[in-house]
Amino acid sequence: MMMKRTLLSLLAVLTAGTTLTAAASAQANSKPPESGPELANLALGRSYTLETPYPLDALFGKTESAHPDDTGMQLTDGVYGGTKFSNPAYVGRIWQGSRIVTIDLGEPGTVRKIGVNVLQDNANGIFFPSKVSFSVSLDGKKWERLQDGESRLPTTLAGPAAQTIGIDGIDKTARYVKLEVPVEASWMFMDEIEVLGTPDESGKKPHPTPDRSHQDDGYPKAGSKQAAGISNQVLLYTGEWQYEPADWISFTKEDLKPYVSYLDTDLNRVDYMFDGFLFLQYAPLLNGANYGASGKPTNKADWEKSLDRLFRTDYDLGALDQAVAEAKAELGQKGGQKGKKYEAKVVVSIPYPRPDQADFGDVDGDGVSENLKVSEVGEEQALANREKVVKWYVDEVYKRWEAAGYDNIELSAFYWFNEFLNRQAAEKEDELIRRTSDYVHGKGAKLQWIPYYFARGWADWQAAGFDTALMQPNYLFHNTAPDRVSTIAQAAYDHGLGVEIEMADGVLTDAALRQKYYTYLNEGVERGYMNSFKAFYQQVKTLKKAAESADPAAREVYDKTYRYLKGTYQP
C-alpha cells in the first residue's frame, strides 16, 4: 500500500472555480491609452535565457519537454497563443520552484513597462502565478529589483483565460531585464514577454538593491518556539482499514514503544527516540470521503469519527501516554535533545474544510448545517463558515484532551492537513489559514504544515500564517535522481523550511529503495538539516517493523535513523 500523496494525482482536485466572462476577458487583456512618446517593444526578437533557480529535475525536466521553447525565441517573437495550451506559441513549465528569464535588449534603452502573458486552465492543471518579480540592469550583474506584478484575475477562475502580469511607470535605463515567474502549482504556461520603452537613455540609472527575498534563510531550529519545542517528529496515521486487522492503521502502547524509546535488538529500552508525535487522519474513509482535497468532502460526523479514534484509551493518544509513562519509569527524565528533560509533544491534524462541502453539519447548535461551498454562499460567507468549523474542531480537541487527563504528553501544535494552498477552489484560502493560526495561538499552540514538492504556497508559507513548514522531496516515490533531495534542501533553506524525510515499507526489503532513504539522511549531513527541526513520514509502522526485524539490513534502518535523530549519523 502506498499512502504517499503523489503529485500528479492531485491535479484533478485543483479544478474548482468560476467561469471567465467576456467582460473579464476583455478587461484582463485591455491596454490603457498611451500618452507621451510612442513606446516600442524593446524585447521583440531579442535573445534570453530561461532557467530554473535550482538544478533541473530529472523527472519533471523531461515532463515539461512536451511544451518546449523550440526556437529559443518563443517568448520574444511577438506571437501569442490565445487560450489553448496546445498552441505551440506557449512555453510550458512544471513545478521546480520558478523560472528565471533574463532578456538582453541588445543596447540600453529606457524601460517603461514590462509584462509577461500567462495562461490559466484549471481543468488541465495550468495556473496563473500569483505574482511575478521584475529587475533591470545595465551590465547584467548589478540588478535593481522593481515592484512585483500581481495577477489581476481571481485564482478560482476556471478558464481557459490569458492575462498579462506586469508593471508600468518604471522609467529606468537598462540593457537587461529579468523576470522570476513562480511555478508552484503544477503547470505554468507563458507565451510572450514585452518590454515597452524607448530606444534612448533618458531614464534613470538602476540602483543595485540587496536581495531581501530570503530574509529568513535557514532551516527551522530544533526545539525552537516556532517548532513548538519539538526536535524530532514522526507522522502517525490513524484511520479506517477495510481489511483485517481493522485497527491496523492505529497504534497501541507496544506499537509506540520503538518510537518513544530507542530499543536494542532484544527490544529493551536504551534511550529516547522521537519527542514529537503528529497524529493525522488516514485520508480515505470507507464511505468514499477523504480528509484531504480529493474524493468526496468529509463532514462533521467524519471529523468526530476521527477524534473518537484518536482519543481511545488503549490506542493512539491514550497508548502514547502509557508508552511515555513506561519509558520514563525505565529511562528517567533525562534524554531529550542535548540532555534536556524529555517531553513528549503531540501535534493534532486539522482535516481540510473543503470549499465544495455544502452540508458539513451543525457545529454551533443553531440547527443549520454549515455550508462551506464557495460557489453557493460566496467567498466571504464560505470563509466565515469554514473558520467556524475549524474553531469547533480545535475546541473539541481541547475539550477531549482535558477530559482524558493525560499525565505524560502535552498538546503543542496543530497541523494543516491539506498539502497545498487550494487557491484554485477558494480565493480566501490564505486568510482561512491565518485565522486558524491566530486561533490556535490563542490556545497556546503552534500551526505546522508539510507541503508536497514545490506545492502552491511553499514559498510564502509564513505569510499564510504557518509557524513552521517542511517540504516533501517526494524522491522515494518518484523515478528521479538523488539531486531531487539536494534541490529541495537548497530551496527549503532559501525559504526557511525544513525537509521532510520519507520512508515506506519497501526500504526494509528493497536495497535500491533503502539507498534512496539513506540519501535523505546523507543529504541531511551534507546540507545541514540533520540538526534542524525534522519530521519523518512512514508507511504506517515502517520504523516499528525495522526495530523488530531479524534482517540486519532492515534493522539497520532503525539504528541509522536513531543516530540521525541524535545528530551522530555519518554517511
Backbone torsions as a table, in degrees:
resi	resn	phi	psi	omega
1	MET	NA	135.6	178.5
2	MET	-117.3	108.3	-178.3
3	MET	-87.0	-17.6	-174.0
4	LYS	-60.9	139.0	-175.9
5	ARG	-81.2	113.8	-179.1
6	THR	-79.7	151.5	-174.4
7	LEU	-68.1	-45.8	-173.6
8	LEU	-67.6	-29.2	-179.9
9	SER	-71.5	-14.0	-179.0
10	LEU	-86.5	-11.6	-176.6
11	LEU	-61.3	-35.9	-175.1
12	ALA	-66.0	-21.2	-176.0
13	VAL	-88.9	0.9	-175.1
14	LEU	-103.0	24.9	-168.7
15	THR	-104.8	-3.0	-176.8
16	ALA	-70.3	146.7	176.0
17	GLY	164.8	-172.9	179.6
18	THR	-102.3	174.2	-177.1
19	THR	-100.6	139.0	178.8
20	LEU	-69.2	126.1	175.5
21	THR	-87.6	161.5	178.4
22	ALA	-60.4	-38.2	-180.0
23	ALA	-64.3	-42.5	-179.7
24	ALA	-65.4	-39.5	179.7
25	SER	-62.6	-43.6	-179.9
26	ALA	-64.0	-42.2	-179.6
27	GLN	-63.6	-39.9	-177.0
28	ALA	-65.7	-31.0	-173.5
29	ASN	-108.9	1.2	-179.9
30	SER	-76.6	153.9	179.2
31	LYS	-123.3	135.5	179.8
32	PRO	-68.2	154.4	179.1
33	PRO	-61.5	141.8	-179.0
34	GLU	-82.0	153.4	172.5
35	SER	-136.3	156.2	-178.6
36	GLY	82.2	-158.9	-177.2
37	PRO	-63.4	149.6	-180.0
38	GLU	-67.3	134.2	-177.0
39	LEU	-97.7	140.2	177.2
40	ALA	-113.8	157.1	176.0
41	ASN	-82.6	97.4	-175.8
42	LEU	-68.9	-17.7	-178.6
43	ALA	-89.1	-9.6	-173.6
44	LEU	-60.2	121.8	177.8
45	GLY	75.9	6.3	-177.4
46	ARG	-88.7	155.6	-179.1
47	SER	-82.0	159.6	-179.0
48	TYR	-156.8	166.2	169.6
49	THR	-111.8	146.3	179.2
50	LEU	-127.5	109.5	-170.3
51	GLU	-129.6	157.4	167.0
52	THR	-92.1	151.9	179.5
53	PRO	-71.5	-17.6	-179.8
54	TYR	-129.2	169.5	180.0
55	PRO	-54.3	141.3	-178.9
56	LEU	-60.7	130.9	-178.1
57	ASP	-72.8	136.4	-176.7
58	ALA	-61.2	-36.9	-178.8
59	LEU	-81.2	-56.7	-173.7
60	PHE	-76.7	-20.7	172.4
61	GLY	-62.0	-38.0	176.5
62	LYS	-72.2	-39.5	-177.5
63	THR	-59.5	-43.3	-175.0
64	GLU	-76.5	-9.0	178.5
65	SER	-66.9	-11.0	175.7
66	ALA	-69.9	-18.2	179.8
67	HIS	-130.1	69.4	-168.1
68	PRO	-83.4	170.2	167.8
69	ASP	-95.8	80.3	-168.3
70	ASP	-56.5	-45.4	-173.7
71	THR	-93.7	-10.5	-172.9
72	GLY	72.8	8.1	-178.8
73	MET	-134.4	9.8	-172.6
74	GLN	-65.8	-22.5	-178.1
75	LEU	-85.5	-8.2	-179.5
76	THR	-133.2	19.7	-177.2
77	ASP	-92.4	0.6	177.6
78	GLY	80.8	5.7	-176.9
79	VAL	-102.1	125.6	178.9
80	TYR	-101.6	153.3	-174.4
81	GLY	-102.3	4.0	-179.4
82	GLY	69.2	-135.0	-178.8
83	THR	-121.5	18.5	177.0
84	LYS	-108.7	117.6	-176.9
85	PHE	-65.5	-20.0	179.1
86	SER	-75.4	-11.1	177.8
87	ASN	-62.7	125.8	-176.2
88	PRO	-64.8	-8.8	175.5
89	ALA	-68.0	-21.8	-178.3
90	TYR	-84.0	141.4	170.8
91	VAL	-107.0	119.3	-178.2
92	GLY	-102.0	136.5	177.4
93	ARG	-133.6	142.6	-173.1
94	ILE	-124.0	128.2	176.4
95	TRP	47.2	-148.5	178.0
96	GLN	66.8	24.9	169.3
97	GLY	93.0	-71.1	-178.4
98	SER	-164.1	178.2	170.9
99	ARG	-128.6	137.0	-179.5
100	ILE	-110.6	119.5	179.1
101	VAL	-111.0	122.8	178.5
102	THR	-118.8	116.3	-175.2
103	ILE	-104.2	131.9	172.6
104	ASP	-96.7	112.8	-177.9
105	LEU	-76.6	-3.3	177.8
106	GLY	91.4	-43.9	177.5
107	GLU	-154.9	159.1	-178.2
108	PRO	-61.5	142.9	173.2
109	GLY	-146.8	173.4	178.5
110	THR	-96.5	115.3	-175.7
111	VAL	-89.6	126.4	179.1
112	ARG	-108.4	-40.9	-177.0
113	LYS	-140.2	147.2	173.4
114	ILE	-135.0	138.7	177.7
115	GLY	-153.5	150.6	175.1
116	VAL	-125.3	131.3	-179.7
117	ASN	-90.5	127.7	-174.3
118	VAL	-132.2	163.0	-174.2
119	LEU	-117.6	147.4	167.8
120	GLN	-128.7	129.3	178.5
121	ASP	-148.1	86.0	-171.3
122	ASN	-56.4	-37.7	-176.4
123	ALA	-63.5	-23.2	179.9
124	ASN	-108.6	15.7	175.6
125	GLY	68.9	30.7	-179.8
126	ILE	-113.6	125.0	-171.6
127	PHE	-132.6	145.7	172.6
128	PHE	-61.9	140.6	164.3
129	PRO	-68.7	145.7	-179.1
130	SER	-72.3	-26.8	178.0
131	LYS	-157.9	163.2	177.6
132	VAL	-134.5	136.9	177.9
133	SER	-97.1	147.0	-177.2
134	PHE	-129.9	141.6	177.4
135	SER	-141.9	154.2	178.0
136	VAL	-132.1	154.8	-177.4
137	SER	-155.0	151.7	173.2
138	LEU	-89.1	-32.7	-174.5
139	ASP	-114.6	-2.0	-178.7
140	GLY	78.5	6.5	-179.9
141	LYS	-119.6	-46.1	179.0
142	LYS	-100.8	121.7	-172.0
143	TRP	-117.5	144.6	168.8
144	GLU	-105.8	120.6	177.9
145	ARG	-79.3	122.1	178.4
146	LEU	-90.8	-177.0	177.3
147	GLN	-68.6	156.8	177.3
148	ASP	-79.4	146.1	169.0
149	GLY	-91.2	140.5	-175.9
150	GLU	-119.1	147.7	176.7
151	SER	-61.6	137.7	179.9
152	ARG	-102.8	0.9	-180.0
153	LEU	-114.6	150.8	-175.3
154	PRO	-65.3	146.9	178.7
155	THR	-65.1	-22.5	-177.9
156	THR	-84.7	-1.0	-178.4
157	LEU	-60.4	120.9	-177.0
158	ALA	-69.7	-37.5	-178.5
159	GLY	73.1	-165.9	6.9
160	PRO	-72.3	140.7	-179.2
161	ALA	-151.8	149.6	178.1
162	ALA	-120.7	151.7	174.2
163	GLN	-152.6	158.8	173.1
164	THR	-100.7	123.2	174.8
165	ILE	-101.0	120.4	-176.3
166	GLY	-163.0	-174.0	179.1
167	ILE	-137.2	156.9	175.7
168	ASP	-137.3	-175.0	-177.4
169	GLY	68.0	31.9	-171.8
170	ILE	-79.8	-55.7	178.5
171	ASP	55.7	56.3	178.7
172	LYS	-128.3	138.0	172.9
173	THR	-82.8	126.9	-175.9
174	ALA	-156.5	151.2	170.4
175	ARG	-105.6	-25.9	-176.8
176	TYR	-120.1	139.6	177.7
177	VAL	-127.5	134.3	-179.0
178	LYS	-125.4	137.5	175.8
179	LEU	-123.8	139.9	168.7
180	GLU	-119.1	118.1	-174.1
181	VAL	-112.2	117.1	179.0
182	PRO	-61.6	140.7	174.1
183	VAL	-131.5	81.4	-170.3
184	GLU	-127.0	9.1	178.7
185	ALA	-138.1	70.8	-176.8
186	SER	67.1	-115.3	-171.7
187	TRP	-94.0	148.4	167.5
188	MET	-129.2	127.2	179.7
189	PHE	-116.4	130.1	174.9
190	MET	-134.5	148.8	-176.6
191	ASP	-125.8	-18.2	-177.6
192	GLU	-160.5	140.7	174.0
193	ILE	-120.0	128.7	177.3
194	GLU	-117.4	137.2	173.2
195	VAL	-120.7	101.4	-175.9
196	LEU	-91.0	135.5	-180.0
197	GLY	-179.5	-158.2	-178.8
198	THR	-127.2	146.4	-176.8
199	PRO	-81.2	57.9	177.8
200	ASP	-145.0	179.4	-178.3
201	GLU	-117.1	42.8	-178.4
202	SER	-80.3	-15.8	-177.3
203	GLY	-77.6	172.5	178.1
204	LYS	-74.9	148.2	176.7
205	LYS	-72.8	144.4	177.5
206	PRO	-64.2	143.7	174.5
207	HIS	-109.4	111.7	-177.9
208	PRO	-53.7	132.9	-179.0
209	THR	-117.5	142.7	178.0
210	PRO	-66.2	148.2	178.8
211	ASP	-81.6	105.6	178.9
212	ARG	-106.4	21.2	-176.3
213	SER	-73.1	-19.0	-177.6
214	HIS	-126.9	58.4	-176.8
215	GLN	-67.9	-19.5	-178.2
216	ASP	-109.8	40.8	-179.8
217	ASP	-55.9	149.6	174.2
218	GLY	112.1	153.9	178.5
219	TYR	-74.9	154.9	177.4
220	PRO	-63.8	138.9	-175.1
221	LYS	-75.8	137.0	176.7
222	ALA	-62.3	133.1	177.4
223	GLY	74.3	9.4	-177.3
224	SER	-76.3	165.1	177.1
225	LYS	-61.2	-39.8	-179.6
226	GLN	-61.8	-32.6	179.0
227	ALA	-90.2	15.5	179.1
228	ALA	60.4	27.4	178.6
229	GLY	79.2	7.1	-175.8
230	ILE	-92.8	140.0	174.4
231	SER	-104.5	-48.9	-174.5
232	ASN	-129.1	116.4	-172.3
233	GLN	-119.2	139.3	177.3
234	VAL	-117.8	143.0	178.5
235	LEU	-89.4	128.3	-178.7
236	LEU	-124.2	111.1	-179.8
237	TYR	-85.0	145.3	172.7
238	THR	-139.1	133.1	-177.4
239	GLY	176.2	-178.3	-177.3
240	GLU	-72.9	151.3	180.0
241	TRP	-142.3	126.9	-172.8
242	GLN	-79.4	-9.0	-178.6
243	TYR	-108.6	-179.5	177.2
244	GLU	-100.4	141.1	-1.6
245	PRO	-75.9	139.9	-175.3
246	ALA	-61.8	-27.3	-179.0
247	ASP	-96.1	23.7	-178.0
248	TRP	-61.0	-38.9	-179.4
249	ILE	-89.1	66.4	175.0
250	SER	-168.0	172.6	-170.4
251	PHE	-131.0	128.6	171.9
252	THR	-91.2	176.0	177.4
253	LYS	-58.4	-43.0	-179.8
254	GLU	-68.8	-35.7	176.2
255	ASP	-60.5	-38.1	-174.2
256	LEU	-83.8	-13.1	-177.7
257	LYS	-53.3	-48.2	-179.0
258	PRO	-74.9	-3.8	174.9
259	TYR	-94.7	-40.3	176.9
260	VAL	-71.9	-41.7	-174.9
261	SER	-121.3	146.4	169.3
262	TYR	-82.5	126.6	-175.1
263	LEU	-109.3	144.3	173.1
264	ASP	-79.8	-176.2	-175.5
265	THR	-68.1	-16.6	174.0
266	ASP	-92.0	7.0	178.3
267	LEU	65.9	31.3	173.0
268	ASN	-94.5	143.3	179.9
269	ARG	-68.5	134.9	178.7
270	VAL	-119.6	-36.2	-175.3
271	ASP	-159.8	176.4	172.8
272	TYR	-83.4	154.9	-177.1
273	MET	-113.1	-98.6	179.5
274	PHE	-84.7	150.3	173.7
275	ASP	-116.2	-4.2	177.1
276	GLY	-124.7	135.4	-175.3
277	PHE	-131.2	104.7	-180.0
278	LEU	-92.4	110.8	176.3
279	PHE	-94.1	120.0	-179.6
280	LEU	-136.2	156.2	-173.4
281	GLN	-71.8	135.0	166.1
282	TYR	-68.2	119.1	-161.7
283	ALA	-58.9	-51.5	-175.9
284	PRO	-79.9	138.5	173.7
285	LEU	-103.5	161.0	-179.0
286	LEU	-67.0	-20.1	179.3
287	ASN	-85.0	5.2	177.8
288	GLY	92.6	-7.4	177.7
289	ALA	-80.2	169.1	-177.9
290	ASN	-144.7	135.1	-179.0
291	TYR	-72.4	-11.3	177.3
292	GLY	-99.5	-147.5	-174.0
293	ALA	-97.5	-0.9	-179.9
294	SER	-105.8	172.4	-179.8
295	GLY	65.8	-158.8	177.8
296	LYS	-81.8	147.3	178.6
297	PRO	-70.7	145.7	176.0
298	THR	-79.5	165.6	178.5
299	ASN	-130.6	-173.5	-176.9
300	LYS	-57.4	-43.1	-179.0
301	ALA	-61.6	-38.4	178.4
302	ASP	-66.1	-42.5	-179.7
303	TRP	-65.4	-40.3	177.9
304	GLU	-65.3	-36.9	178.1
305	LYS	-61.6	-39.9	179.2
306	SER	-65.0	-37.2	178.2
307	LEU	-72.1	-36.0	176.5
308	ASP	-58.7	-42.3	178.0
309	ARG	-66.0	-46.4	-173.6
310	LEU	-61.9	-37.1	-172.8
311	PHE	-97.8	20.3	175.2
312	ARG	-67.6	148.8	-174.7
313	THR	-65.2	-41.6	-173.4
314	ASP	-108.2	11.5	176.3
315	TYR	-132.9	155.5	170.0
316	ASP	53.6	-113.7	-175.3
317	LEU	-62.3	-45.4	178.7
318	GLY	-62.0	-40.1	178.8
319	ALA	-67.5	-38.2	178.6
320	LEU	-63.9	-42.8	178.0
321	ASP	-58.1	-42.2	178.9
322	GLN	-68.6	-41.3	-179.1
323	ALA	-64.7	-39.1	178.2
324	VAL	-68.1	-39.5	178.5
325	ALA	-59.4	-44.4	179.9
326	GLU	-66.6	-39.2	179.3
327	ALA	-63.8	-42.6	180.0
328	LYS	-66.7	-34.0	178.9
329	ALA	-64.5	-33.3	-179.3
330	GLU	-91.1	-39.5	-172.1
331	LEU	-99.5	-14.4	-175.9
332	GLY	83.7	-170.3	-175.3
333	GLN	-85.5	-30.6	-177.2
334	LYS	-72.4	159.2	176.9
335	GLY	127.3	3.0	175.3
336	GLY	-77.3	-170.9	-179.2
337	GLN	-58.6	128.6	178.8
338	LYS	58.0	35.4	174.2
339	GLY	78.6	6.6	179.9
340	LYS	-74.9	168.8	177.3
341	LYS	-58.8	134.5	-179.1
342	TYR	-76.4	131.3	176.1
343	GLU	-133.3	131.1	178.1
344	ALA	-95.4	114.8	-175.1
345	LYS	-109.6	135.6	-175.7
346	VAL	-106.5	139.4	172.4
347	VAL	-120.3	128.9	-178.2
348	VAL	-110.3	130.9	-178.6
349	SER	-78.3	138.5	173.8
350	ILE	-97.6	114.4	177.9
351	PRO	-56.8	157.7	-176.5
352	TYR	-78.1	119.7	176.6
353	PRO	-78.6	97.1	-168.2
354	ARG	-67.9	131.7	177.6
355	PRO	-78.0	10.3	172.4
356	ASP	-117.2	16.9	178.7
357	GLN	-97.1	111.5	-177.3
358	ALA	-91.6	-11.9	-173.6
359	ASP	-142.0	69.8	-175.9
360	PHE	-72.5	-37.2	-173.0
361	GLY	124.2	160.8	-176.6
362	ASP	-85.6	117.3	-179.3
363	VAL	-108.5	-8.8	-177.5
364	ASP	-117.2	8.0	174.0
365	GLY	76.0	15.0	-179.7
366	ASP	-92.7	4.2	178.6
367	GLY	80.8	4.5	-178.5
368	VAL	-115.1	126.6	177.3
369	SER	-69.2	138.0	-177.3
370	GLU	-73.7	127.4	177.9
371	ASN	-100.8	113.0	-177.3
372	LEU	-99.7	1.0	-169.5
373	LYS	-79.9	113.5	-175.7
374	VAL	-58.0	-42.9	-175.0
375	SER	-67.9	-15.9	179.9
376	GLU	-100.7	-39.3	-174.1
377	VAL	-112.2	-5.1	179.4
378	GLY	89.4	164.5	-175.0
379	GLU	-62.4	-47.9	-174.3
380	GLU	-65.8	-46.1	-178.3
381	GLN	-70.0	-36.8	177.0
382	ALA	-62.8	-40.3	176.7
383	LEU	-60.4	-46.6	-179.4
384	ALA	-62.4	-40.9	-178.8
385	ASN	-72.0	-38.3	177.1
386	ARG	-65.2	-41.0	177.2
387	GLU	-61.9	-41.5	179.3
388	LYS	-60.5	-42.1	-179.6
389	VAL	-64.6	-44.1	-179.4
390	VAL	-63.9	-43.6	179.5
391	LYS	-62.9	-41.1	177.0
392	TRP	-58.5	-44.4	-178.1
393	TYR	-64.7	-46.9	179.0
394	VAL	-59.8	-44.3	178.3
395	ASP	-61.9	-38.9	-179.8
396	GLU	-65.2	-38.6	177.0
397	VAL	-61.1	-46.9	-179.1
398	TYR	-65.9	-38.0	179.5
399	LYS	-63.3	-45.0	-179.8
400	ARG	-70.9	-34.6	178.1
401	TRP	-62.4	-47.2	-179.5
402	GLU	-63.0	-40.2	179.7
403	ALA	-65.4	-33.3	-178.2
404	ALA	-71.0	-31.0	176.5
405	GLY	65.0	43.6	-179.4
406	TYR	-64.5	140.7	-178.7
407	ASP	-104.7	-17.7	-168.2
408	ASN	-123.1	1.7	178.5
409	ILE	-133.3	154.9	177.7
410	GLU	-131.0	145.0	179.0
411	LEU	-85.0	113.2	-171.3
412	SER	-112.2	-26.5	-174.2
413	ALA	-158.4	165.5	171.0
414	PHE	-118.8	158.4	-175.5
415	TYR	-126.2	132.4	178.3
416	TRP	-83.4	114.0	-169.0
417	PHE	-65.3	-42.3	-174.5
418	ASN	-70.0	135.2	-168.9
419	GLU	-95.0	11.2	171.5
420	PHE	-150.0	156.1	177.3
421	LEU	-84.0	110.7	-169.7
422	ASN	-80.5	62.8	-177.0
423	ARG	-70.2	-16.5	177.4
424	GLN	-75.4	-18.1	180.0
425	ALA	-102.6	-24.2	-177.9
426	ALA	-149.9	121.9	177.7
427	GLU	-65.0	-26.5	-175.7
428	LYS	-94.8	20.6	-177.6
429	GLU	-57.8	-47.0	-178.8
430	ASP	-64.4	-39.0	-179.7
431	GLU	-64.9	-37.5	177.1
432	LEU	-60.4	-43.5	-179.1
433	ILE	-67.1	-40.6	177.5
434	ARG	-60.9	-40.7	178.9
435	ARG	-68.6	-37.0	175.8
436	THR	-62.5	-44.2	179.0
437	SER	-60.0	-46.2	178.9
438	ASP	-59.6	-39.3	-176.0
439	TYR	-69.6	-44.6	-179.9
440	VAL	-71.1	-29.9	174.4
441	HIS	-61.6	-39.2	178.2
442	GLY	-63.7	-20.6	177.3
443	LYS	-92.2	-4.0	-178.9
444	GLY	91.0	14.2	-177.5
445	ALA	-112.4	170.1	176.6
446	LYS	-111.6	169.6	-179.7
447	LEU	-123.8	124.0	-178.3
448	GLN	-108.4	163.3	176.4
449	TRP	-154.3	143.4	175.8
450	ILE	-132.0	84.6	179.5
451	PRO	-69.9	154.5	174.3
452	TYR	-75.9	-179.1	-174.1
453	TYR	-50.1	109.8	178.5
454	PHE	49.9	39.3	179.6
455	ALA	-67.4	157.1	179.7
456	ARG	-59.1	126.6	-178.6
457	GLY	101.3	-7.3	-174.2
458	TRP	-60.0	-37.6	-174.6
459	ALA	-84.0	-19.6	179.6
460	ASP	-118.9	37.4	-178.7
461	TRP	-61.4	-34.6	-179.6
462	GLN	-69.3	-43.0	178.9
463	ALA	-61.7	-30.0	178.5
464	ALA	-73.4	-18.8	174.5
465	GLY	116.9	2.1	-179.7
466	PHE	-78.3	145.2	177.0
467	ASP	-83.0	-38.6	174.3
468	THR	-140.8	152.4	176.2
469	ALA	-146.3	144.8	173.8
470	LEU	-128.1	141.9	-178.4
471	MET	-102.3	141.4	176.6
472	GLN	-82.4	122.3	173.1
473	PRO	-70.3	-27.5	-176.7
474	ASN	57.0	25.2	-179.0
475	TYR	-71.7	-41.2	-176.6
476	LEU	-61.4	-27.9	-170.2
477	PHE	-103.8	2.8	-179.7
478	HIS	-129.8	151.7	179.6
479	ASN	-84.2	78.5	-178.6
480	THR	-137.1	177.0	-171.7
481	ALA	-86.8	161.5	-179.7
482	PRO	-59.7	-23.3	-180.0
483	ASP	-68.9	-7.3	171.5
484	ARG	-56.4	-42.0	-177.9
485	VAL	-69.7	-42.8	-179.7
486	SER	-66.2	-34.1	176.6
487	THR	-63.4	-47.9	179.4
488	ILE	-63.7	-38.0	177.9
489	ALA	-60.6	-43.3	179.9
490	GLN	-67.3	-45.1	179.3
491	ALA	-63.6	-41.0	178.4
492	ALA	-62.0	-46.0	179.5
493	TYR	-60.5	-42.4	-178.4
494	ASP	-62.4	-23.8	-174.4
495	HIS	-122.0	15.5	173.0
496	GLY	76.4	16.6	177.4
497	LEU	-94.5	166.3	168.1
498	GLY	-97.8	-177.3	-179.6
499	VAL	-119.3	121.6	174.7
500	GLU	-75.3	137.6	177.0
501	ILE	-101.3	133.6	-168.8
502	GLU	-120.7	135.7	175.0
503	MET	-143.2	158.6	175.0
504	ALA	-139.8	168.6	-177.8
505	ASP	-56.7	-26.8	-179.5
506	GLY	-60.0	-24.8	-179.2
507	VAL	-67.0	-18.5	-178.7
508	LEU	-81.9	-20.7	-174.8
509	THR	-122.5	-18.8	-175.0
510	ASP	-111.6	116.5	-175.6
511	ALA	-62.5	-36.0	-179.5
512	ALA	-67.8	-44.0	177.3
513	LEU	-65.7	-36.7	179.0
514	ARG	-62.6	-40.7	177.9
515	GLN	-66.0	-34.5	176.4
516	LYS	-63.5	-40.5	176.5
517	TYR	-61.3	-43.8	-179.6
518	TYR	-65.9	-23.9	175.2
519	THR	-60.6	-39.9	176.2
520	TYR	-58.1	-45.3	-177.5
521	LEU	-69.6	-42.7	-179.7
522	ASN	-61.7	-43.3	178.3
523	GLU	-66.8	-30.2	176.7
524	GLY	-62.1	-37.2	175.4
525	VAL	-71.3	-47.6	-176.4
526	GLU	-64.4	-43.3	-174.3
527	ARG	-92.3	-15.5	175.5
528	GLY	97.8	-0.5	-178.2
529	TYR	-82.0	-2.7	174.9
530	MET	-60.1	-32.7	-176.0
531	ASN	-98.2	14.3	178.2
532	SER	-100.0	-180.0	169.3
533	PHE	-65.6	127.7	-175.3
534	LYS	-137.6	157.3	-179.9
535	ALA	-135.4	144.7	-177.0
536	PHE	-116.8	118.8	169.5
537	TYR	-84.9	140.0	175.1
538	GLN	-141.0	160.7	178.3
539	GLN	-85.5	78.1	-179.0
540	VAL	67.9	-76.7	-172.8
541	LYS	-132.2	38.9	-176.3
542	THR	-58.6	-46.7	-177.2
543	LEU	-68.7	-33.1	175.0
544	LYS	-62.3	-45.4	178.7
545	LYS	-62.1	-37.9	178.7
546	ALA	-64.7	-44.6	-179.1
547	ALA	-61.4	-35.6	-174.4
548	GLU	-93.5	-3.0	-173.5
549	SER	-73.6	141.7	173.9
550	ALA	-86.1	-8.4	177.4
551	ASP	-80.7	118.6	-177.6
552	PRO	-56.6	-36.4	-179.6
553	ALA	-66.3	-40.0	177.9
554	ALA	-70.2	-43.3	178.6
555	ARG	-61.3	-34.0	180.0
556	GLU	-61.5	-31.3	176.5
557	VAL	-58.0	-43.9	179.3
558	TYR	-65.7	-46.1	-177.3
559	ASP	-64.6	-42.0	179.7
560	LYS	-68.3	-35.7	177.4
561	THR	-63.3	-41.9	177.7
562	TYR	-60.0	-46.5	-179.8
563	ARG	-63.6	-35.4	177.6
564	TYR	-64.3	-42.6	178.3
565	LEU	-60.9	-35.1	-177.3
566	LYS	-86.7	-3.6	178.2
567	GLY	79.1	16.3	-178.5
568	THR	-109.9	1.0	-178.2
569	TYR	-65.7	139.9	172.5
570	GLN	-129.1	136.0	179.9
571	PRO	-59.5	NA	NA
